Amino acid sequence: MSTSAFYPAERGPAFSISKTSIDIDEIHQRVRLATRVFVAGVAADQWSAATNCDMDVRALVNHLVSGSLWAVELIQGKTIAEVGPRLDGDMLADNPLAAYDSALSAAQSTFSGPGALELICHASYGDVPAGVYCSHRILDTFIHGWDIARATGQDLTLDPELVDIVYAMFKPQAAMLQASGAFAPPVDVPADSDTQTLLLAMLGRDNRP
């Protein structure tokens, strides 16, 4: 089953998050470290392995790196036109894990800055608070960690607490996620499935063996 990657800077409806007491930049920190485990687990001969996102593993990691670098630029108030093509192409060079660490750390530092989450990001789908944009990066990074693990034969178990948090954040936005065109149709799974299965199914991924 083909599942498109989620590109928060692309056209589509703006997603919001339900009001919660969670510290959004702290969740981003936890998600980036959780997905790092999967990136670090990619063997030398697996970078060209196909994923369920219509790209290979290297391209998918590059997508995460580029997305985080975009976050830094947008939170600084730049428009997509002002950034231009600087973040196009391969950003991984000869060390994908180091590129991941650098980009995701830069995004984390930006999100954690004083007042940063109240700033406005000029995304292509409209102006959104940086806190909302941070939630987009959380979803993108978290779910693609599973995609990387699946493509490279790693343990597919995601952090259960993060699964609960991300599912609670985005279940109310399920219709808008589908309307964005960035996800395959939801997978039909039993309503009493575990939360990881429900989250992945909502995003067009089948967690069942």
DOFI-682964 format. One record per residue (C-alpha): residue number from 1; residue in one letter; x, y, z. Coordinates in nm, 2 decimals. Each point is the difference from the previous one (the first is absolute). Example, Ala and Ser with C-alpha at 12.3 -4.5 7.8 and 13.67 -1.06 7.14 Angstrom:
[r 1; "a"; [1.23; -0.45; 0.78]]
[r 2; "s"; [0.14; 0.34; -0.07]]
***
This chain:
[r 1; "m"; [0.00; 0.00; 0.00]]
[r 2; "s"; [0.14; 0.34; -0.10]]
[r 3; "t"; [-0.02; 0.27; 0.26]]
[r 4; "s"; [0.11; 0.35; -0.09]]
[r 5; "a"; [0.24; 0.19; 0.23]]
[r 6; "f"; [-0.15; 0.29; 0.20]]
[r 7; "y"; [0.15; 0.33; -0.12]]
[r 8; "p"; [-0.11; 0.27; 0.24]]
[r 9; "a"; [0.12; 0.28; -0.23]]
[r 10; "e"; [-0.21; -0.12; -0.29]]
[r 11; "r"; [-0.35; 0.11; -0.09]]
[r 12; "g"; [-0.28; -0.14; 0.20]]
[r 13; "p"; [-0.23; 0.09; 0.29]]
[r 14; "a"; [0.16; 0.13; 0.32]]
[r 15; "f"; [-0.01; -0.25; 0.28]]
[r 16; "s"; [-0.05; 0.12; 0.36]]
[r 17; "i"; [0.04; -0.19; 0.32]]
[r 18; "s"; [-0.25; -0.05; 0.28]]
[r 19; "k"; [0.06; 0.21; 0.31]]
[r 20; "t"; [0.21; -0.21; 0.24]]
[r 21; "s"; [0.24; 0.05; 0.28]]
[r 22; "i"; [0.29; -0.17; -0.19]]
[r 23; "d"; [0.32; 0.18; -0.05]]
[r 24; "i"; [0.02; -0.01; -0.38]]
[r 25; "d"; [0.37; 0.07; -0.04]]
[r 26; "e"; [0.07; -0.28; 0.26]]
[r 27; "i"; [-0.20; -0.24; -0.21]]
[r 28; "h"; [0.20; 0.10; -0.30]]
[r 29; "q"; [0.32; -0.07; 0.19]]
[r 30; "r"; [-0.12; -0.35; 0.10]]
[r 31; "v"; [-0.12; -0.08; -0.35]]
[r 32; "r"; [0.32; 0.11; -0.17]]
[r 33; "l"; [0.20; -0.23; 0.24]]
[r 34; "a"; [-0.24; -0.29; -0.06]]
[r 35; "t"; [0.03; 0.02; -0.37]]
[r 36; "r"; [0.37; 0.04; 0.02]]
[r 37; "v"; [0.02; -0.36; 0.13]]
[r 38; "f"; [-0.15; -0.11; -0.33]]
[r 39; "v"; [0.23; 0.22; -0.21]]
[r 40; "a"; [0.30; -0.13; 0.19]]
[r 41; "g"; [-0.12; -0.36; -0.07]]
[r 42; "v"; [0.01; 0.03; -0.37]]
[r 43; "a"; [0.28; -0.23; -0.13]]
[r 44; "a"; [0.24; 0.12; -0.27]]
[r 45; "d"; [-0.17; -0.21; -0.27]]
[r 46; "q"; [-0.35; 0.11; 0.09]]
[r 47; "w"; [0.00; 0.37; -0.10]]
[r 48; "s"; [-0.14; -0.09; -0.34]]
[r 49; "a"; [-0.27; -0.22; 0.14]]
[r 50; "a"; [-0.36; 0.09; -0.10]]
[r 51; "t"; [-0.24; 0.14; 0.26]]
[r 52; "n"; [-0.37; 0.03; -0.01]]
[r 53; "c"; [0.03; 0.37; -0.07]]
[r 54; "d"; [0.09; -0.02; -0.37]]
[r 55; "m"; [0.37; 0.08; 0.07]]
[r 56; "d"; [0.29; -0.20; 0.13]]
[r 57; "v"; [0.14; 0.01; 0.35]]
[r 58; "r"; [0.26; 0.26; -0.07]]
[r 59; "a"; [-0.25; 0.23; -0.17]]
[r 60; "l"; [-0.24; -0.04; 0.30]]
[r 61; "v"; [0.27; 0.09; 0.25]]
[r 62; "n"; [0.10; 0.30; -0.23]]
[r 63; "h"; [-0.37; 0.10; 0.02]]
[r 64; "l"; [0.02; 0.01; 0.38]]
[r 65; "v"; [0.32; 0.20; -0.01]]
[r 66; "s"; [-0.13; 0.25; -0.26]]
[r 67; "g"; [-0.33; 0.04; 0.19]]
[r 68; "s"; [0.18; 0.09; 0.32]]
[r 69; "l"; [0.22; 0.25; -0.18]]
[r 70; "w"; [-0.31; 0.15; -0.14]]
[r 71; "a"; [-0.14; 0.03; 0.35]]
[r 72; "v"; [0.30; 0.21; 0.11]]
[r 73; "e"; [-0.05; 0.24; -0.30]]
[r 74; "l"; [-0.38; 0.03; 0.04]]
[r 75; "i"; [0.01; 0.07; 0.37]]
[r 76; "q"; [0.25; 0.28; -0.07]]
[r 77; "g"; [-0.28; 0.16; -0.20]]
[r 78; "k"; [0.13; -0.08; -0.35]]
[r 79; "t"; [-0.24; -0.09; -0.28]]
[r 80; "i"; [0.04; -0.29; -0.23]]
[r 81; "a"; [0.09; 0.24; -0.28]]
[r 82; "e"; [0.28; 0.15; 0.21]]
[r 83; "v"; [0.15; -0.34; 0.08]]
[r 84; "g"; [-0.02; -0.10; -0.36]]
[r 85; "p"; [0.18; -0.31; -0.12]]
[r 86; "r"; [0.27; 0.00; 0.27]]
[r 87; "l"; [-0.15; -0.31; 0.17]]
[r 88; "d"; [-0.07; -0.20; -0.31]]
[r 89; "g"; [0.19; -0.31; -0.10]]
[r 90; "d"; [0.21; -0.23; 0.22]]
[r 91; "m"; [0.09; 0.13; 0.34]]
[r 92; "l"; [0.16; -0.31; 0.14]]
[r 93; "a"; [0.34; 0.00; -0.16]]
[r 94; "d"; [0.20; -0.30; 0.11]]
[r 95; "n"; [-0.14; -0.02; 0.36]]
[r 96; "p"; [-0.38; -0.02; 0.01]]
[r 97; "l"; [-0.01; -0.05; 0.38]]
[r 98; "a"; [0.21; 0.31; 0.06]]
[r 99; "a"; [-0.22; 0.20; -0.24]]
[r 100; "y"; [-0.31; -0.12; 0.19]]
[r 101; "d"; [0.16; 0.09; 0.34]]
[r 102; "s"; [0.10; 0.35; -0.12]]
[r 103; "a"; [-0.33; 0.09; -0.17]]
[r 104; "l"; [-0.23; -0.14; 0.27]]
[r 105; "s"; [0.21; 0.16; 0.27]]
[r 106; "a"; [-0.02; 0.33; -0.18]]
[r 107; "a"; [-0.38; -0.03; -0.02]]
[r 108; "q"; [-0.02; -0.09; 0.37]]
[r 109; "s"; [0.21; 0.30; 0.10]]
[r 110; "t"; [-0.23; 0.22; -0.21]]
[r 111; "f"; [-0.32; -0.14; 0.15]]
[r 112; "s"; [0.14; 0.03; 0.35]]
[r 113; "g"; [0.09; 0.36; -0.03]]
[r 114; "p"; [-0.17; 0.26; 0.22]]
[r 115; "g"; [-0.34; 0.08; -0.15]]
[r 116; "a"; [0.08; -0.20; -0.31]]
[r 117; "l"; [-0.32; -0.20; 0.00]]
[r 118; "e"; [-0.21; 0.31; -0.01]]
[r 119; "l"; [0.17; 0.13; -0.31]]
[r 120; "i"; [-0.17; -0.03; -0.34]]
[r 121; "c"; [0.13; -0.23; -0.28]]
[r 122; "h"; [-0.08; 0.10; -0.36]]
[r 123; "a"; [-0.08; -0.35; -0.13]]
[r 124; "s"; [-0.14; -0.04; -0.35]]
[r 125; "y"; [-0.34; -0.10; 0.14]]
[r 126; "g"; [-0.02; 0.32; 0.20]]
[r 127; "d"; [0.15; 0.17; 0.31]]
[r 128; "v"; [0.00; -0.23; 0.30]]
[r 129; "p"; [0.14; 0.03; 0.35]]
[r 130; "a"; [0.34; -0.17; 0.05]]
[r 131; "g"; [-0.16; -0.22; 0.26]]
[r 132; "v"; [-0.23; -0.15; -0.26]]
[r 133; "y"; [0.29; -0.03; -0.25]]
[r 134; "c"; [0.20; -0.18; 0.27]]
[r 135; "s"; [-0.29; -0.25; 0.02]]
[r 136; "h"; [0.03; -0.06; -0.37]]
[r 137; "r"; [0.37; -0.08; 0.04]]
[r 138; "i"; [-0.08; -0.23; 0.29]]
[r 139; "l"; [-0.25; -0.20; -0.21]]
[r 140; "d"; [0.23; -0.01; -0.31]]
[r 141; "t"; [0.31; -0.11; 0.20]]
[r 142; "f"; [-0.18; -0.25; 0.22]]
[r 143; "i"; [-0.19; -0.18; -0.28]]
[r 144; "h"; [0.29; -0.02; -0.24]]
[r 145; "g"; [0.21; -0.16; 0.28]]
[r 146; "w"; [-0.24; -0.29; -0.04]]
[r 147; "d"; [0.03; 0.01; -0.38]]
[r 148; "i"; [0.38; -0.02; 0.03]]
[r 149; "a"; [-0.02; -0.28; 0.25]]
[r 150; "r"; [-0.23; -0.20; -0.22]]
[r 151; "a"; [0.22; 0.05; -0.31]]
[r 152; "t"; [0.31; -0.12; 0.18]]
[r 153; "g"; [-0.13; -0.29; 0.20]]
[r 154; "q"; [0.02; 0.17; 0.34]]
[r 155; "d"; [-0.23; -0.04; 0.30]]
[r 156; "l"; [-0.32; 0.18; -0.09]]
[r 157; "t"; [-0.11; 0.07; 0.36]]
[r 158; "l"; [-0.03; 0.38; 0.06]]
[r 159; "d"; [0.03; 0.16; 0.34]]
[r 160; "p"; [-0.35; -0.07; 0.14]]
[r 161; "e"; [-0.02; 0.33; 0.19]]
[r 162; "l"; [0.09; 0.20; -0.31]]
[r 163; "v"; [-0.25; -0.21; -0.20]]
[r 164; "d"; [-0.28; 0.10; 0.25]]
[r 165; "i"; [0.10; 0.37; -0.02]]
[r 166; "v"; [0.03; 0.02; -0.38]]
[r 167; "y"; [-0.33; -0.19; -0.05]]
[r 168; "a"; [-0.18; 0.23; 0.25]]
[r 169; "m"; [0.15; 0.30; -0.18]]
[r 170; "f"; [-0.11; -0.10; -0.35]]
[r 171; "k"; [-0.30; -0.22; 0.03]]
[r 172; "p"; [-0.23; 0.31; 0.00]]
[r 173; "q"; [0.18; 0.11; -0.32]]
[r 174; "a"; [-0.05; -0.33; -0.18]]
[r 175; "a"; [-0.22; 0.14; -0.27]]
[r 176; "m"; [0.23; 0.29; -0.07]]
[r 177; "l"; [0.30; -0.23; -0.02]]
[r 178; "q"; [-0.18; -0.20; -0.26]]
[r 179; "a"; [-0.11; 0.32; -0.19]]
[r 180; "s"; [0.37; 0.11; -0.02]]
[r 181; "g"; [0.06; -0.28; -0.25]]
[r 182; "a"; [0.32; -0.09; 0.18]]
[r 183; "f"; [-0.12; -0.34; 0.13]]
[r 184; "a"; [-0.14; -0.32; -0.14]]
[r 185; "p"; [-0.36; -0.08; 0.09]]
[r 186; "p"; [-0.05; -0.12; 0.36]]
[r 187; "v"; [0.05; -0.37; 0.06]]
[r 188; "d"; [-0.31; -0.18; 0.13]]
[r 189; "v"; [0.10; -0.15; 0.34]]
[r 190; "p"; [-0.21; -0.11; 0.30]]
[r 191; "a"; [-0.10; 0.29; 0.23]]
[r 192; "d"; [0.15; -0.18; 0.29]]
[r 193; "s"; [0.34; -0.02; -0.16]]
[r 194; "d"; [0.30; 0.13; 0.20]]
[r 195; "t"; [0.08; 0.37; -0.04]]
[r 196; "q"; [0.30; -0.05; -0.22]]
[r 197; "t"; [-0.21; -0.20; -0.25]]
[r 198; "l"; [-0.28; 0.27; 0.02]]
[r 199; "l"; [0.25; 0.28; -0.06]]
[r 200; "l"; [0.17; -0.17; -0.29]]
[r 201; "a"; [-0.33; -0.10; -0.15]]
[r 202; "m"; [-0.12; 0.36; 0.02]]
[r 203; "l"; [0.30; 0.10; -0.20]]
[r 204; "g"; [-0.04; -0.28; -0.27]]
[r 205; "r"; [0.24; -0.25; 0.15]]
[r 206; "d"; [-0.06; -0.36; 0.10]]
[r 207; "n"; [0.16; -0.09; 0.33]]
[r 208; "r"; [-0.13; -0.36; -0.01]]
[r 209; "p"; [0.25; -0.29; -0.07]]
***
